Amino acid sequence: MADPQRLARADFDALLRRAGLTLDRAKADELFGAYASLEMLLARINQPMPLEAEPAVIFTLDGGAA
């Protein structure tokens, strides 16, 4: 999977201001790092997955085998 396009730090700082968050630099740096991880997770949403990614066991409401 290709790396997602990363949000520029200036744009991230603008998002913080727009949200009304006033964080010290250390907290903003920490949140920016976490945001990069979130971008990677968002890139995986709605992507085709191979069959082997499906769960091995499926439970039904009546308790029977699927």
CORMO-V424739 format. One record per residue. PSI is psi in radians with two decimals (* if undefined). OMEGA is omega in degrees with one decimal (999 if undefined). D_FIRST is the distance of its C-alpha to the first C-alpha in Angstrom with 1 decimal. Layout:
BEGIN
psi: {PSI PSI}
omega: {OMEGA OMEGA}
d_first: {D_FIRST D_FIRST}
END
This chain:
BEGIN
psi: {2.35 2.65 2.38 2.77 2.16 2.42 2.32 2.58 -0.69 -0.69 -0.68 -0.77 -0.64 -0.67 -0.70 -0.79 -0.75 -0.59 -0.14 0.30 2.27 1.81 2.61 2.90 -0.69 -0.77 -0.69 -0.70 -0.75 -0.78 -0.63 -0.69 -0.70 -0.60 -0.62 -0.70 -0.70 -0.70 -0.70 -0.71 -0.73 -0.57 -0.41 -0.33 2.38 0.38 2.53 2.40 2.56 2.78 -0.59 -0.15 -0.19 2.66 2.54 -0.43 2.34 2.25 2.48 2.87 -0.55 -0.03 -0.05 2.95 2.54 *}
omega: {179.3 177.6 178.3 177.3 -176.0 177.5 178.6 -177.8 179.3 178.0 177.8 177.8 176.9 176.7 177.8 179.1 -179.1 178.8 180.0 -179.9 173.6 -177.1 172.8 -173.3 -178.8 179.6 178.0 177.7 179.7 179.8 177.8 176.4 178.4 179.6 177.2 177.2 178.4 177.6 179.1 178.4 179.9 179.4 -178.7 -177.5 178.0 173.6 177.5 179.9 178.0 -179.3 -178.9 176.4 178.7 178.4 -178.6 -176.7 178.3 178.8 176.2 -178.2 -179.1 177.2 179.2 177.5 -179.7 999}
d_first: {0.0 3.8 6.5 8.6 12.1 14.3 17.7 20.5 23.0 25.8 24.2 23.5 27.2 28.3 26.6 28.5 31.7 31.3 30.9 34.1 32.6 34.4 32.7 33.7 31.4 30.3 29.3 27.5 25.5 24.6 23.6 21.5 19.6 19.1 18.1 15.1 14.1 15.0 12.8 9.7 11.4 12.4 9.0 8.7 12.3 13.3 10.2 11.6 11.8 13.5 17.2 17.0 15.3 18.6 21.4 23.8 26.8 27.8 30.9 33.2 35.8 38.7 37.6 37.5 35.0 32.4}
END
